[in-house]
């Protein structure tokens, strides 16, 4: 028997977004990407610390790790799509995509609602039953509770997604929201929605109200116990301080959720719903890590257990006489980098004739090259002229993070640019359809996010090492390898991550880039009869291929070769190549070999003169 899952004539919906006014869209994009960045960074750091530090392998931090994971996923269900729509004219989402988003939004939201009640119970046992805490909150019970709340939430979300997908949508397909939720979809449905409304009010109301009541009950018992049984003011302060961060999260989450789903529909306003939804789906997940790290002593202290507060960067060379000459050389290279890449970035943005995928990615590369060099070169130039070559511990970890963030992003951007050339040459008639604006933005956001998360992994794992010996780094910037040489503890996991994860980030894009060019060359020599067309196609790819070789050759040499064959002086010279010289050569290669960029630059210069 054939089951009909949906009898709707609507195949896609239009998400009208946060606001209908177009002017503030770029500003809102900047605001929400910053909030999302804080969310991913903060919760990612908490999750990494909780997993990696054995001292935090306790029930309280096990649930905190679950909360951090939930907050990352919860925002990721709605925010990336919202950010895409801020920059895009087409604000569509497929019917299946809409139901999927609805499902995961309710799945993760319900899980968080239930998890907060479990965390309150954990605090109740820790404060009111301290002698029995380890017996009651054993590993088996914690795992069982975590699994149970994830399963209950999944089934609750499945109920809503299945029931909503079975409705008929035959009228307007405009959703007055920035994501797919049950309420806005019920307003667009043609058929009878009474059962759906009952489920929303009863089931979702219960899922929101019961955990809130249990959380409130736990804190009521905690407060009663503290004031009636505790004589010591210091113990009372410590217990309340332990609960304070969790209680703040509970209030931030439950208040808008209950207001949205429990109040009667007659008092509902779409604009009001959107603002409240931003609070609990975007803002609260970003605030949670700040609340827990600012108010939780253990999380703050576990972020670093080192006795060293600063490092000394020994620089490019130990010979002092060469510093002035090297300053002049590297300052010139940096000036060429900023000027050249800045000019490319400005031309790509300002010239409408260059508003195509190829130049969109070239603009990203130019921006990356400026930032990539700026992470290391200014500090190196300062150290050439200064006697004090110190960098703070936090400054060192920050430099390491942004170096790997921007380096990884560039490594991932180059195969995307190669794929763009493959489609342009091998599928010219389908180029505009395949490389549409939406796909280009999605690929760019993906590679920047992947680069950031890869760097976050290294920066958090390196910051957790103990440095109790020498603080002299035999390099001109903070990188993972030189810091691992100074660490006191076990660095096997860090070395494994460096060889495996960073190796994969370097090798996979290189292989994909090589594959794209292999297909391009094969296609050109087998399918192209015209010598002029062959020359034009190869000329288009030549500049990008040169950039690929200049970037990947030293990177692969540094991070793929075995540590036994490593030399610090050799590492410094190779690092200068890919972090200082290559970013300065990229604009020269693209302007000298690319006719469109040269023409656009000439037009701009004539206009100025």
MARBAVEX-521704 format. One line per 3 residues: number of its first residue (from 1); for each residue x, y, z of C-alpha. Coordinates in Angstrom, 1 decimal, always signed. Layout:
residues N
NUM = X,Y,Z  ...
END
This chain:
residues 609
1 = +0.0,+0.0,+0.0  +1.4,+3.4,-0.9  +1.6,+5.9,+1.9
4 = +0.9,+9.5,+1.0  +3.1,+11.6,+3.2  +2.1,+15.0,+2.0
7 = -0.8,+16.3,-0.2  +0.4,+19.8,-0.7  +0.9,+21.8,-3.9
10 = +3.6,+23.9,-2.2  +7.2,+22.6,-2.9  +9.1,+25.4,-1.2
13 = +8.5,+28.2,+1.3  +9.8,+31.8,+1.5  +11.3,+32.7,+4.8
16 = +10.6,+36.4,+5.2  +13.3,+36.7,+7.9  +13.9,+38.8,+10.9
19 = +12.7,+42.0,+9.3  +11.1,+43.1,+6.0  +13.2,+46.3,+5.8
22 = +16.2,+45.7,+3.4  +18.5,+48.5,+4.6  +19.6,+47.0,+8.0
25 = +20.2,+43.5,+6.5  +24.1,+44.0,+6.2  +24.2,+45.4,+9.8
28 = +22.0,+42.5,+11.1  +24.3,+40.0,+9.2  +27.3,+41.4,+11.1
31 = +25.5,+41.3,+14.5  +24.3,+37.7,+14.1  +27.5,+36.3,+12.7
34 = +29.3,+37.8,+15.7  +26.9,+36.2,+18.1  +27.2,+32.9,+16.2
37 = +31.0,+33.2,+16.3  +30.8,+33.7,+20.1  +28.5,+30.7,+20.5
40 = +30.7,+28.4,+18.5  +33.9,+29.6,+20.1  +32.6,+29.6,+23.7
43 = +30.7,+26.4,+23.6  +33.4,+24.7,+21.5  +36.0,+25.7,+24.1
46 = +33.9,+24.4,+27.0  +33.2,+21.1,+25.2  +36.9,+20.6,+24.4
49 = +37.9,+21.4,+28.0  +35.3,+19.1,+29.5  +36.3,+16.2,+27.3
52 = +40.1,+16.6,+27.5  +40.5,+17.4,+31.2  +40.2,+14.3,+33.5
55 = +39.5,+16.7,+36.5  +36.3,+17.7,+34.9  +35.0,+14.2,+34.3
58 = +32.2,+14.7,+36.9  +28.4,+14.6,+36.5  +28.1,+18.4,+36.6
61 = +30.6,+18.9,+33.8  +29.2,+15.8,+31.8  +25.9,+17.6,+31.6
64 = +27.6,+21.0,+31.0  +29.4,+19.3,+28.0  +26.0,+18.1,+26.7
67 = +24.6,+21.6,+27.1  +27.6,+23.1,+25.1  +27.1,+20.6,+22.3
70 = +23.3,+21.3,+22.3  +23.9,+25.1,+22.1  +26.2,+24.7,+19.1
73 = +23.8,+22.4,+17.3  +20.7,+24.4,+18.3  +21.9,+27.7,+16.8
76 = +23.3,+25.9,+13.7  +19.8,+24.7,+12.9  +18.6,+28.3,+12.2
79 = +21.5,+30.8,+12.1  +23.4,+29.8,+9.0  +20.2,+29.8,+6.9
82 = +19.3,+33.2,+8.4  +22.8,+34.6,+7.6  +22.5,+33.3,+4.0
85 = +19.2,+35.1,+3.6  +20.6,+38.4,+4.8  +22.9,+38.4,+1.8
88 = +20.6,+36.6,-0.7  +17.6,+37.8,-2.7  +16.2,+34.2,-2.9
91 = +15.0,+33.4,+0.6  +13.5,+30.0,-0.3  +13.7,+26.7,+1.6
94 = +12.4,+23.4,+0.2  +9.4,+21.7,+1.8  +11.7,+18.8,+3.0
97 = +14.3,+21.3,+4.2  +11.6,+23.2,+6.1  +10.3,+20.1,+7.9
100 = +13.9,+19.0,+8.6  +14.7,+22.3,+10.2  +11.4,+22.2,+12.2
103 = +12.3,+18.7,+13.4  +15.8,+19.5,+14.6  +14.8,+22.8,+16.1
106 = +12.2,+21.1,+18.3  +14.5,+18.1,+18.9  +17.4,+20.1,+20.2
109 = +15.2,+22.7,+22.0  +13.3,+20.0,+23.9  +16.5,+18.2,+24.8
112 = +17.9,+21.4,+26.3  +14.6,+22.0,+28.2  +14.9,+18.5,+29.7
115 = +18.6,+18.7,+30.3  +18.3,+21.9,+32.4  +15.9,+20.0,+34.8
118 = +18.5,+17.1,+35.1  +21.3,+19.7,+35.8  +19.1,+21.2,+38.6
121 = +18.6,+17.7,+40.1  +22.4,+17.2,+39.9  +22.9,+20.4,+41.9
124 = +20.2,+19.4,+44.4  +22.0,+16.0,+45.1  +25.4,+17.7,+45.3
127 = +24.3,+20.3,+47.9  +21.6,+18.5,+49.8  +23.1,+14.9,+49.7
130 = +26.8,+15.5,+49.5  +27.8,+12.3,+51.2  +25.7,+10.2,+48.8
133 = +26.5,+12.3,+45.7  +28.9,+9.8,+44.0  +26.6,+6.9,+44.8
136 = +23.4,+8.5,+43.5  +25.0,+10.4,+40.5  +27.0,+7.4,+39.3
139 = +28.2,+7.1,+35.7  +25.5,+4.6,+34.7  +22.6,+6.9,+35.9
142 = +24.2,+10.0,+34.3  +24.5,+8.2,+30.9  +20.9,+6.8,+31.3
145 = +19.4,+10.2,+32.0  +21.3,+11.8,+29.1  +20.2,+9.1,+26.6
148 = +16.6,+9.3,+27.9  +16.2,+13.0,+27.4  +17.8,+12.8,+23.9
151 = +15.3,+10.0,+23.0  +12.3,+11.7,+24.5  +13.1,+15.0,+22.7
154 = +13.6,+13.2,+19.4  +10.2,+11.5,+19.6  +8.6,+14.8,+20.6
157 = +10.1,+16.5,+17.6  +9.2,+13.6,+15.3  +5.6,+13.9,+16.3
160 = +5.5,+17.6,+15.3  +7.4,+17.1,+12.1  +5.3,+14.1,+10.9
163 = +2.0,+15.8,+11.8  +3.0,+19.1,+10.1  +4.3,+17.4,+7.0
166 = +0.9,+15.7,+6.5  -1.0,+19.1,+6.3  -2.1,+20.6,+3.0
169 = -0.5,+23.9,+1.9  -2.3,+25.2,-1.1  -2.3,+29.0,-0.5
172 = +0.5,+31.4,+0.3  +4.0,+30.0,+0.9  +5.4,+33.0,+2.8
175 = +6.5,+32.2,+6.3  +6.6,+35.2,+8.6  +9.7,+34.0,+10.5
178 = +13.4,+33.5,+10.0  +13.1,+29.7,+10.3  +10.4,+26.9,+10.0
181 = +8.4,+26.5,+13.1  +5.1,+24.8,+13.8  +3.0,+28.0,+14.5
184 = +3.9,+29.9,+11.3  +3.3,+26.8,+9.2  -0.1,+26.1,+10.8
187 = -1.2,+29.6,+9.7  -0.4,+28.6,+6.1  -2.2,+25.2,+6.2
190 = -5.5,+24.8,+4.2  -7.0,+21.9,+6.2  -8.0,+21.3,+9.7
193 = -5.2,+22.1,+12.2  -7.0,+21.6,+15.5  -5.1,+18.4,+16.3
196 = -1.8,+20.1,+15.5  -2.7,+23.1,+17.7  -3.8,+20.7,+20.5
199 = -0.5,+18.8,+20.3  +1.4,+22.1,+20.3  -0.4,+23.5,+23.3
202 = -0.6,+20.2,+25.3  +2.5,+18.2,+24.4  +4.9,+21.0,+23.9
205 = +3.4,+22.9,+26.8  +4.0,+19.9,+29.0  +7.5,+19.4,+27.7
208 = +8.2,+23.1,+28.6  +6.2,+23.3,+31.8  +7.2,+20.0,+33.6
211 = +11.0,+20.5,+33.3  +10.6,+24.1,+34.4  +8.5,+23.0,+37.5
214 = +11.1,+20.3,+38.3  +13.9,+22.8,+38.0  +12.0,+25.3,+40.2
217 = +11.3,+22.4,+42.8  +15.0,+21.5,+42.9  +16.1,+25.1,+43.5
220 = +13.3,+25.5,+46.1  +14.7,+22.5,+48.1  +18.3,+23.7,+47.7
223 = +17.4,+27.2,+49.1  +15.3,+25.7,+51.9  +18.2,+23.3,+52.8
226 = +20.8,+26.0,+52.7  +19.0,+28.5,+54.9  +17.7,+25.9,+57.4
229 = +20.7,+23.5,+57.7  +23.8,+25.6,+56.8  +25.4,+27.6,+59.5
232 = +28.5,+28.6,+57.7  +28.2,+31.8,+55.6  +31.2,+30.7,+53.4
235 = +29.5,+27.3,+52.7  +26.2,+29.1,+51.9  +28.0,+31.5,+49.5
238 = +29.9,+28.7,+47.8  +26.7,+26.6,+47.3  +24.7,+29.5,+45.9
241 = +27.6,+30.5,+43.6  +27.7,+27.0,+42.2  +24.0,+27.2,+41.3
244 = +24.0,+30.8,+40.1  +25.3,+30.1,+36.6  +22.9,+27.3,+36.0
247 = +20.0,+29.3,+37.4  +20.8,+32.2,+35.0  +20.8,+29.8,+32.0
250 = +17.4,+28.4,+33.2  +15.8,+31.8,+33.4  +17.3,+32.9,+30.0
253 = +16.0,+29.7,+28.3  +12.6,+29.0,+29.9  +11.2,+32.6,+30.1
256 = +10.9,+33.2,+26.3  +10.1,+29.5,+25.5  +7.1,+29.5,+28.0
259 = +6.0,+32.9,+26.7  +6.0,+31.7,+23.1  +4.4,+28.2,+23.5
262 = +2.1,+28.5,+26.6  +0.3,+31.9,+26.1  -3.0,+31.8,+24.2
265 = -2.9,+32.2,+20.4  -5.1,+35.3,+20.6  -2.3,+37.2,+22.3
268 = +0.2,+36.1,+19.7  +2.1,+38.6,+17.4  +4.4,+37.4,+14.6
271 = +6.9,+40.2,+15.1  +6.9,+39.5,+18.9  +7.4,+35.8,+18.2
274 = +10.4,+36.5,+16.0  +12.1,+38.7,+18.6  +11.4,+36.1,+21.4
277 = +12.7,+33.3,+19.1  +16.0,+35.2,+18.5  +16.4,+35.4,+22.3
280 = +16.1,+31.6,+23.0  +17.6,+30.3,+19.7  +20.4,+32.7,+19.0
283 = +21.3,+34.9,+22.0  +20.9,+32.5,+24.9  +23.2,+29.8,+23.4
286 = +25.9,+32.4,+22.9  +25.5,+33.7,+26.5  +25.7,+30.3,+28.2
289 = +29.5,+29.8,+27.8  +30.1,+33.4,+29.0  +27.9,+32.7,+32.1
292 = +29.6,+29.4,+32.9  +33.2,+30.6,+32.4  +32.7,+33.9,+34.2
295 = +30.9,+32.4,+37.2  +32.5,+28.9,+37.3  +35.9,+28.9,+39.0
298 = +36.7,+25.3,+37.9  +36.1,+26.0,+34.2  +38.2,+29.2,+34.4
301 = +41.0,+27.5,+36.2  +41.1,+24.4,+34.0  +41.5,+26.6,+30.8
304 = +45.2,+26.9,+31.7  +47.4,+25.1,+34.3  +50.8,+26.6,+33.3
307 = +53.3,+28.5,+35.4  +54.5,+30.5,+32.3  +52.7,+33.8,+31.7
310 = +54.7,+34.9,+28.6  +57.0,+33.5,+25.9  +60.1,+34.9,+24.2
313 = +60.0,+34.7,+20.4  +63.7,+34.3,+19.2  +62.8,+35.4,+15.7
316 = +64.1,+34.7,+12.3  +67.8,+34.8,+13.2  +70.0,+35.1,+16.3
319 = +72.4,+37.5,+14.5  +71.6,+41.0,+15.8  +73.4,+42.9,+13.0
322 = +71.0,+41.5,+10.4  +67.8,+42.8,+12.1  +67.8,+46.2,+10.4
325 = +68.2,+44.8,+6.9  +65.6,+42.1,+7.6  +63.2,+44.7,+8.9
328 = +63.5,+46.7,+5.7  +63.0,+43.5,+3.5  +60.0,+42.1,+5.4
331 = +58.4,+45.6,+5.7  +58.6,+46.0,+1.9  +57.1,+42.5,+1.4
334 = +54.3,+43.2,+3.8  +53.6,+46.6,+2.1  +53.4,+44.9,-1.3
337 = +51.0,+42.3,+0.3  +48.7,+44.9,+1.8  +48.8,+47.1,-1.3
340 = +48.4,+44.4,-3.9  +45.7,+42.3,-2.1  +43.9,+45.5,-0.9
343 = +43.8,+46.7,-4.6  +42.4,+43.3,-5.7  +39.8,+43.3,-2.9
346 = +38.7,+46.8,-3.7  +38.4,+46.2,-7.5  +36.5,+42.9,-7.0
349 = +34.0,+44.7,-4.7  +33.6,+47.9,-6.7  +33.6,+46.7,-10.3
352 = +30.3,+45.1,-11.3  +32.0,+43.3,-14.2  +33.9,+41.2,-11.7
355 = +30.9,+40.1,-9.7  +31.2,+36.5,-10.8  +32.1,+33.3,-8.8
358 = +35.8,+33.3,-9.9  +36.4,+36.9,-8.6  +34.2,+36.4,-5.5
361 = +36.6,+33.6,-4.4  +39.6,+35.7,-5.5  +38.3,+38.5,-3.2
364 = +38.2,+36.0,-0.4  +41.8,+34.9,-1.2  +43.0,+38.5,-1.1
367 = +41.2,+39.1,+2.2  +42.8,+35.9,+3.6  +46.3,+36.9,+2.4
370 = +46.1,+40.3,+4.1  +44.9,+38.7,+7.4  +47.2,+35.7,+7.2
373 = +50.3,+37.9,+7.0  +49.0,+40.4,+9.6  +48.9,+37.6,+12.2
376 = +52.7,+37.2,+12.1  +54.5,+40.0,+10.3  +53.7,+43.1,+12.5
379 = +54.9,+41.2,+15.6  +58.0,+40.0,+13.7  +58.8,+43.6,+12.6
382 = +58.3,+44.9,+16.1  +60.8,+42.2,+17.4  +63.4,+43.3,+14.8
385 = +63.6,+46.8,+16.4  +62.9,+45.8,+20.1  +65.1,+44.3,+22.7
388 = +62.1,+42.7,+24.5  +60.7,+39.9,+22.3  +58.0,+38.8,+24.7
391 = +54.5,+37.7,+23.9  +51.9,+37.0,+26.6  +50.5,+33.4,+27.0
394 = +47.1,+34.6,+25.8  +48.6,+36.5,+22.9  +50.6,+33.5,+21.9
397 = +47.6,+31.2,+21.9  +45.5,+33.8,+20.0  +48.3,+34.1,+17.3
400 = +48.4,+30.3,+17.0  +44.6,+30.2,+16.6  +44.4,+32.8,+13.9
403 = +47.4,+31.5,+12.1  +45.8,+28.0,+11.8  +42.4,+29.5,+11.2
406 = +43.4,+31.6,+8.2  +45.9,+29.1,+6.9  +43.3,+26.2,+7.0
409 = +40.7,+28.5,+5.3  +43.2,+29.3,+2.5  +44.0,+25.6,+2.1
412 = +40.3,+24.8,+1.7  +39.6,+27.8,-0.5  +42.1,+26.8,-3.2
415 = +40.3,+23.5,-4.2  +37.0,+25.5,-4.3  +38.6,+27.9,-6.7
418 = +39.9,+24.9,-8.7  +36.4,+23.4,-8.8  +35.1,+26.8,-10.1
421 = +37.6,+26.6,-13.0  +36.7,+23.0,-13.6  +33.0,+23.9,-14.0
424 = +33.8,+27.0,-16.1  +35.9,+25.0,-18.6  +34.3,+21.5,-18.6
427 = +30.6,+22.6,-18.1  +30.5,+26.1,-19.6  +26.7,+25.9,-20.5
430 = +25.8,+24.9,-16.9  +28.3,+27.2,-15.2  +25.8,+29.9,-14.0
433 = +23.3,+27.2,-12.8  +25.9,+25.1,-10.9  +28.0,+28.1,-9.5
436 = +25.0,+30.1,-8.4  +25.2,+32.8,-5.7  +23.7,+30.5,-3.0
439 = +26.2,+27.7,-3.6  +29.1,+30.2,-3.6  +28.1,+31.7,-0.3
442 = +27.4,+28.2,+1.2  +30.9,+27.0,+0.2  +32.6,+30.1,+1.5
445 = +30.8,+30.0,+4.9  +31.6,+26.2,+5.1  +35.3,+26.6,+4.5
448 = +35.7,+29.6,+6.9  +33.8,+27.7,+9.6  +35.8,+24.5,+9.1
451 = +39.0,+26.5,+9.2  +37.9,+28.2,+12.4  +36.9,+24.9,+14.1
454 = +40.2,+23.2,+13.1  +42.2,+26.1,+14.6  +40.0,+26.1,+17.7
457 = +40.9,+22.4,+18.3  +44.7,+23.2,+18.2  +44.5,+26.4,+20.3
460 = +42.4,+24.8,+23.1  +44.5,+21.6,+23.1  +47.7,+23.6,+23.2
463 = +46.5,+26.0,+25.9  +45.8,+23.1,+28.1  +49.4,+21.9,+28.2
466 = +51.7,+22.7,+31.1  +54.7,+24.9,+30.4  +57.1,+24.9,+33.4
469 = +60.6,+25.0,+31.8  +62.1,+27.3,+29.2  +59.8,+29.9,+27.6
472 = +62.0,+30.6,+24.6  +60.3,+29.8,+21.3  +62.7,+29.1,+18.4
475 = +60.4,+30.8,+15.8  +59.2,+34.2,+14.8  +55.6,+33.4,+15.7
478 = +53.7,+31.0,+18.0  +53.0,+27.7,+16.2  +52.0,+24.3,+17.6
481 = +55.3,+22.5,+16.9  +57.6,+24.9,+18.7  +55.2,+25.1,+21.7
484 = +55.0,+21.3,+22.0  +58.8,+21.3,+22.3  +58.4,+23.4,+25.4
487 = +55.6,+21.5,+27.1  +56.2,+19.5,+30.2  +53.4,+17.0,+30.1
490 = +52.3,+14.3,+27.6  +52.0,+15.8,+24.1  +51.2,+12.5,+22.2
493 = +47.5,+13.6,+21.6  +48.6,+17.0,+20.3  +51.2,+15.5,+18.0
496 = +48.6,+13.0,+16.7  +46.1,+15.8,+16.1  +48.8,+17.8,+14.3
499 = +49.8,+14.9,+12.1  +46.3,+13.5,+11.4  +43.9,+16.5,+11.4
502 = +46.2,+19.1,+10.0  +47.7,+16.5,+7.7  +44.2,+15.8,+6.4
505 = +43.4,+19.5,+6.1  +46.5,+19.9,+4.0  +46.4,+16.7,+1.9
508 = +42.7,+16.5,+1.1  +42.4,+20.0,-0.5  +45.7,+19.4,-2.4
511 = +44.3,+16.1,-3.8  +41.0,+17.7,-4.8  +42.8,+20.6,-6.4
514 = +45.1,+18.2,-8.3  +42.0,+16.1,-9.3  +40.2,+19.2,-10.7
517 = +43.3,+20.2,-12.8  +43.7,+16.6,-14.0  +40.1,+16.6,-15.3
520 = +40.6,+20.1,-16.8  +43.7,+19.1,-18.7  +42.2,+15.8,-19.8
523 = +39.1,+17.6,-21.1  +41.1,+20.3,-22.9  +43.4,+17.9,-24.7
526 = +40.6,+15.3,-25.6  +37.7,+17.6,-26.4  +39.2,+21.0,-27.5
529 = +40.1,+21.3,-31.2  +40.9,+25.0,-31.2  +44.4,+26.0,-30.1
532 = +43.3,+29.6,-29.2  +40.5,+28.1,-26.9  +43.1,+25.7,-25.3
535 = +45.5,+28.6,-24.7  +42.8,+30.8,-23.2  +41.6,+28.0,-20.8
538 = +45.1,+27.1,-19.7  +46.0,+30.8,-19.2  +42.9,+31.3,-17.0
541 = +44.1,+28.4,-14.8  +47.8,+29.2,-14.8  +47.7,+32.0,-12.2
544 = +45.6,+29.9,-9.8  +47.9,+26.8,-10.3  +51.0,+28.9,-9.5
547 = +49.3,+30.1,-6.2  +48.5,+26.4,-5.4  +52.1,+25.3,-5.8
550 = +53.5,+28.3,-3.8  +51.1,+27.6,-0.9  +50.9,+23.8,-0.7
553 = +54.6,+22.9,-1.3  +56.0,+24.5,+1.9  +52.9,+23.6,+4.0
556 = +53.0,+19.9,+3.0  +56.8,+19.9,+3.7  +56.3,+21.4,+7.2
559 = +53.3,+19.4,+8.4  +53.5,+16.0,+6.6  +57.2,+15.1,+7.0
562 = +58.2,+13.1,+10.1  +59.3,+15.0,+13.2  +62.7,+13.2,+13.2
565 = +63.6,+15.0,+10.0  +62.6,+18.4,+11.4  +65.0,+21.3,+11.8
568 = +64.0,+24.5,+13.6  +66.0,+26.8,+11.2  +64.5,+24.9,+8.2
571 = +61.0,+25.3,+9.6  +61.5,+29.1,+10.0  +62.7,+29.5,+6.4
574 = +59.8,+27.5,+5.0  +57.3,+29.3,+7.3  +58.5,+32.6,+5.9
577 = +57.7,+31.3,+2.4  +54.1,+30.4,+3.0  +53.2,+33.0,+5.6
580 = +55.0,+36.1,+4.3  +56.3,+35.7,+0.7  +53.4,+33.7,-0.9
583 = +50.6,+36.2,+0.2  +52.7,+39.1,-1.3  +53.2,+37.2,-4.6
586 = +49.5,+36.2,-5.1  +48.3,+39.7,-6.2  +51.3,+40.0,-8.6
589 = +50.5,+36.6,-10.1  +46.8,+37.4,-10.5  +47.3,+40.9,-11.9
592 = +50.1,+40.0,-14.3  +48.4,+36.9,-15.7  +44.7,+37.9,-15.4
595 = +43.5,+40.2,-18.2  +40.2,+41.1,-16.5  +41.9,+42.2,-13.3
598 = +44.5,+44.2,-15.2  +41.8,+45.9,-17.2  +39.7,+46.7,-14.1
601 = +42.8,+48.1,-12.3  +43.7,+50.3,-15.3  +40.1,+51.6,-15.4
604 = +40.2,+52.4,-11.7  +43.6,+54.1,-12.0  +42.4,+56.2,-15.0
607 = +39.4,+57.3,-13.0  +41.6,+58.4,-10.1  +44.1,+60.2,-12.4
END
